Amino acid sequence: MRPLVVAWLARHGLPGWLVPEYFKLAAIAALAGSAIALRLAARDRASRLHTARAIACAYLGALAGGYLFEAARALPLALAAGSWHPIVHSGRAAYGGLLGAIGAAALYLTAVRQPMAPFFDRVAVGSGLTFALVRTGCFLAGCDYGLPTAHAWGVRFPPGSLAALDHARRGFIPLGAPSLPVHPTQLYEVAWGLLAAALAALSLARGRRDGRAFAIFLGVYAAGRFFIEFLRGDHERGHALALSTGQWVSMAIAVALVSSWIVARRRWRGPGPSRAPSPTGADAVLTTAR
């Protein structure tokens, strides 16, 4: 898709760098998210040094987690084939990156005895923006495409794209033709990531740093991702019991959020007749990890 956009820009006398490639968009997302988190840390009078280091750990964890998640998913295929090829040539998973980032940042914050909930709240908006920009890169690269659709907003990917090759392999189109119109599932996730970021920002604006903003981001994104997965057309991403890998992870995140809220609520209520006010919503998500 990106070559088509670059060609359109060229016809109108505009430079191609106006449409960054996937990795450039990921780098822009990293810089934007870091700037937002560091600004919030300064406003909260928190350690900018530890915030920056935790963010660096998160991005390293995201890179490793994205690959490891897909490598683990490809392991059964590699064992069946008796070859390392499926593992070596596995792609990257957005959820693997997210889980790797959370784990790496949590390990660093635990090691330096810094509170987790405030940090994750400060990166909530940036996380939503990161997903939006990364999925924009996926759209331009033609990966993570949707199922064929007759809706007016269906997108046809050019010849040689992953969607076109897949449709040709299935006999839907002749080889060398553009794909059938498909759901732009990448753009659906862009919109959903921006919505998650906006809702997390509303929570941050209230001054709370108790894990609620990050829980909102996680919950909103997981819910949207679960339903968007039904519209995905790239069947190689993994399935189990009629659900995709992404849907199972979405449900696991939902269970983790609800469980954390229940544990935090019980902890806040405490024993005895004199009880502290119980949290509402996802007040103390991540407090169980302290």
Residue pairs with C-beta under 8 A, 6 or more apart in sequence:
1 139
1 140
1 141
1 142
1 155
1 157
1 158
1 161
2 19
2 21
2 140
2 141
3 158
4 158
5 19
5 140
6 16
6 19
9 15
9 16
9 18
9 19
10 16
19 140
20 28
20 137
21 137
21 140
21 141
22 134
22 137
22 138
22 140
22 141
23 137
24 137
25 133
25 134
25 136
25 137
25 140
26 130
26 133
26 134
26 137
28 133
29 126
29 129
29 130
29 132
29 133
29 134
30 59
30 130
32 126
32 129
32 130
32 133
33 55
33 123
33 125
33 126
33 127
33 129
33 130
34 52
34 55
34 126
36 122
36 123
36 125
36 126
36 129
37 51
37 55
37 119
37 122
37 123
37 126
38 48
38 51
38 52
38 55
40 121
40 122
40 204
41 47
41 48
41 51
41 122
42 48
44 118
44 122
44 209
46 118
46 119
46 122
47 114
50 109
50 112
50 114
51 119
51 122
53 108
53 112
54 105
54 108
54 109
54 114
54 119
55 105
55 123
57 104
57 105
57 107
57 108
58 101
58 102
58 104
58 105
58 123
59 101
60 104
61 100
61 101
61 102
61 103
61 104
61 105
62 97
62 98
62 100
62 101
62 104
63 97
63 100
64 100
64 104
65 93
65 96
65 97
65 98
65 99
65 100
65 101
65 103
65 104
66 92
66 93
66 94
66 96
66 97
66 100
67 90
67 92
67 96
68 96
68 100
69 92
69 93
69 95
69 96
69 97
69 99
69 100
70 90
70 91
70 92
70 93
70 96
71 87
71 90
73 90
73 93
73 238
73 245
74 86
74 87
74 90
75 86
75 87
77 86
78 84
78 85
78 86
78 87
91 143
93 237
93 245
94 131
94 134
94 135
94 246
95 225
95 245
95 246
95 249
98 127
99 249
102 120
105 119
105 120
105 123
106 116
106 289
109 115
109 116
109 119
110 116
110 289
115 290
116 211
116 286
116 287
116 289
116 290
117 209
117 210
117 211
117 214
117 284
117 285
117 286
117 287
117 290
118 209
118 210
120 211
120 213
120 214
120 286
121 200
121 203
121 204
121 208
121 209
121 210
121 211
121 212
121 213
121 214
122 204
122 209
123 214
124 197
124 200
124 201
124 203
124 204
124 213
124 214
124 216
124 217
125 197
125 200
125 201
125 204
125 213
125 217
126 197
127 196
127 197
127 200
127 214
127 217
128 193
128 194
128 195
128 196
128 197
128 198
128 200
128 217
128 221
129 193
129 194
129 197
130 193
131 189
131 190
131 192
131 193
131 196
131 221
132 189
132 190
132 191
132 193
132 194
132 197
135 144
135 186
135 187
135 189
135 190
135 193
136 186
136 187
136 190
138 144
138 186
139 184
139 186
139 187
139 190
142 157
142 158
142 161
142 162
142 163
143 162
143 186
143 234
144 185
144 186
144 189
144 232
144 234
144 237
145 155
145 157
145 161
145 162
145 163
145 166
145 179
145 182
145 183
145 184
145 185
145 186
145 232
145 233
145 234
146 182
146 183
146 184
146 185
146 188
146 231
146 232
146 233
147 182
147 183
147 231
147 232
147 233
148 154
148 167
148 172
148 180
148 181
148 182
148 233
149 181
149 182
149 183
150 181
151 181
151 183
153 184
154 180
154 181
154 182
154 183
154 184
155 181
155 182
155 183
155 184
156 178
156 179
156 180
156 181
156 182
157 163
157 164
157 178
157 179
157 182
158 164
158 178
158 179
159 176
159 177
159 178
160 176
161 178
161 179
162 234
163 179
163 180
163 182
163 233
164 173
164 177
164 178
164 179
166 179
166 233
166 234
167 173
167 179
167 180
168 174
168 175
168 176
168 177
172 180
173 179
173 180
182 233
183 231
183 233
185 228
185 231
185 232
185 233
188 224
188 228
188 231
189 224
189 225
189 228
192 220
192 221
192 224
192 225
192 228
193 221
195 220
195 224
196 216
196 217
196 220
196 221
196 224
197 217
199 216
199 217
199 220
200 213
200 214
200 216
200 217
200 220
201 213
203 212
203 213
203 216
204 213
208 283
210 279
210 283
210 284
210 287
211 282
211 283
211 284
211 285
211 286
211 287
212 281
212 282
212 283
212 285
214 285
214 286
215 257
215 260
215 261
215 281
215 282
215 285
215 286
216 281
216 282
218 253
218 257
219 253
219 254
219 257
219 282
222 249
222 250
222 251
222 253
222 254
223 250
223 254
225 246
225 247
225 250
226 246
226 247
226 250
226 251
229 243
229 244
229 246
229 247
229 250
232 244
237 244
237 245
237 246
238 244
238 245
239 245
240 248
243 251
257 282
257 285
260 282
260 284
260 285
260 286
260 287
260 288
261 279
261 281
261 282
261 283
261 284
261 285
263 288
264 279
264 283
264 284
264 285
264 287
264 288
265 278
265 279
267 284
267 287
268 275
268 276
268 277
268 278
268 279
268 283
268 284
269 275
269 276
269 278
270 276
